[in-house]
Structure formats: structure tokens, C-alpha cells
């Protein structure tokens, strides 16, 4: 559950700035159905997509990243797969680590200019988004 500090909701609007897509090494976890959807979107056979863009990590699968830490699908024009981006990307910044406390939400805001603006997400929706992302 999100912390009681955000029971009145949180505002967020993705500005497609790439702050969550660039710069830091990490993992963008992808599920089998997401792999199929992204491959189809890119008009690639699934096996070719996996060979080119997916790596095995800790028994799960993650998109590869560029040497500078950027997601392989980030470009100067933005996310090349935004319409079919993985659930991890779609639920940012409503990750448990950010909604657990006001300080966590402030940390997300330092990373993302869309935090604190846009649509109001109510507590049940915040909890659902955070639960969806938990692995």
C-alpha cells in the first residue's frame, strides 16, 4: 500500500523527457507478452527482437541498454516504443520505492519533471500501479 501521506492522491503527467530512460545503468524488465507486443510493433520476428534487444538477468529478461546507460529505445525524438512500452515504464513513477513516503515522491520528482503536475491519481489507483510493478 502507498503511504498514508498520499491518501488524497498524487499528480503526475508524463512529459516524455526521458529522465527515467536515460543515464543510469539498470534494468527494464520485460515479460513474454511485452516482448511479443514490442516485436510486433517494430515489425520484427520475436526471436530476432530477443536476440537484438533482450538480455537475461537473474532468471528474468530485461531490455539492453546503451553503453551510457540509456535505454536502447531512447532517441532524441523520445521513446521509440512509447505506445507499447513495458509495464515498468508505464507505471513510473508509481513504484513502491517512490510512493512509500513523501521523501520517496520527492526523489522521483528530482528525476522526473512530470511529478506533481497533471492528472490526479487517487490512492486506490496508486496502489494498483505500485502492485502491478512489483516483481
C-alpha positions in Angstrom: 0.0 0.0 0.0 1.1 3.5 -0.7 1.9 5.5 2.4 -0.9 7.3 4.3 0.8 10.5 3.4 -0.7 10.4 -0.1 -4.2 9.3 0.7 -5.5 12.4 -1.1 -3.7 11.4 -4.3 -0.7 12.4 -6.3 -0.4 14.3 -9.5 1.6 13.1 -12.4 1.9 13.7 -16.2 4.5 12.1 -18.4 6.3 14.8 -20.3 8.3 12.2 -22.3 11.5 13.9 -21.3 13.4 10.6 -20.9 14.5 11.2 -17.3 13.5 7.7 -16.4 15.0 6.3 -19.7 18.5 7.7 -19.7 21.8 7.9 -17.9 21.7 5.4 -15.1 22.5 1.7 -15.6 19.7 -0.5 -14.6 17.1 -2.9 -15.8 13.9 -2.5 -17.8 12.2 -5.8 -17.1 10.1 -7.2 -20.0 7.5 -10.0 -19.7 6.9 -12.5 -22.5 3.7 -10.8 -23.7 5.5 -7.4 -23.7 8.3 -8.9 -25.8 5.8 -10.1 -28.4 4.0 -6.8 -28.4 7.2 -4.8 -28.9 8.5 -7.1 -31.6 5.2 -6.8 -33.4 5.3 -3.0 -33.1 8.8 -3.0 -34.5 7.7 -5.5 -37.2 10.4 -7.9 -36.2 10.1 -11.7 -35.6 10.1 -12.3 -31.8 13.3 -14.3 -31.9 15.1 -11.6 -33.7 13.8 -9.0 -31.3 15.0 -11.1 -28.3 18.4 -11.6 -29.9 18.9 -7.9 -30.6 17.3 -6.2 -27.7 16.8 -8.5 -24.7 19.3 -9.9 -22.1 18.8 -12.5 -19.4 19.3 -11.1 -15.9 18.8 -13.1 -12.7 16.5 -15.5 -14.5 14.3 -12.7 -15.9 14.5 -10.7 -19.1 15.5 -7.0 -19.5 15.9 -4.7 -22.4 19.5 -4.0 -23.2 20.9 -0.6 -22.6 23.4 1.6 -24.4 27.0 2.0 -23.0 26.0 5.3 -21.5 23.1 3.7 -19.5 20.3 4.9 -21.8 17.5 2.5 -22.8 18.2 1.1 -26.2 14.8 2.5 -27.4 15.5 6.1 -26.3 16.3 8.5 -29.1 16.5 12.3 -29.5 12.8 12.2 -30.5 11.8 10.2 -27.4 10.9 6.7 -26.7 10.7 4.7 -29.9 8.3 2.2 -28.4 6.2 4.5 -26.2 2.9 3.1 -27.4 3.9 -0.5 -26.3 6.5 0.3 -23.6 6.8 -2.3 -20.8 4.6 -2.1 -17.6 7.7 -0.9 -15.7 7.9 2.2 -17.8 4.1 2.7 -17.9 3.8 2.7 -14.1 6.7 5.0 -13.4 6.8 7.0 -11.0 4.2 5.0 -9.1 6.8 2.4 -8.0 6.7 1.2 -4.4 10.0 2.9 -3.6 8.6 6.3 -4.6 5.1 6.1 -3.2 6.0 4.7 0.2 6.9 8.1 1.6 6.8 11.8 0.8 10.6 11.7 0.6 10.4 8.9 -2.0 8.0 11.0 -4.1 10.3 14.0 -3.8 13.2 11.7 -5.0 11.0 10.8 -8.0 10.4 14.5 -8.6 14.1 15.2 -8.8 14.3 12.6 -11.5 11.1 13.5 -13.4 9.6 16.9 -14.1 6.1 15.4 -14.5 5.8 14.5 -10.8 3.5 16.9 -9.1 1.7 18.1 -12.2 -1.1 16.8 -14.5 -3.7 14.3 -13.6 -4.6 13.4 -10.1 -4.1 9.7 -9.3 -6.2 8.6 -6.3 -4.9 6.2 -3.6 -6.5 3.0 -5.0 -5.1 3.6 -8.4 -1.6 4.4 -6.9 -1.8 1.1 -5.0 -2.8 -0.8 -8.2 0.1 0.7 -10.2 2.6 0.0 -7.5 1.3 -3.6 -7.1 1.5 -4.1 -10.9 5.1 -3.2 -11.0 6.2 -5.4 -8.0 8.1 -8.5 -9.2 
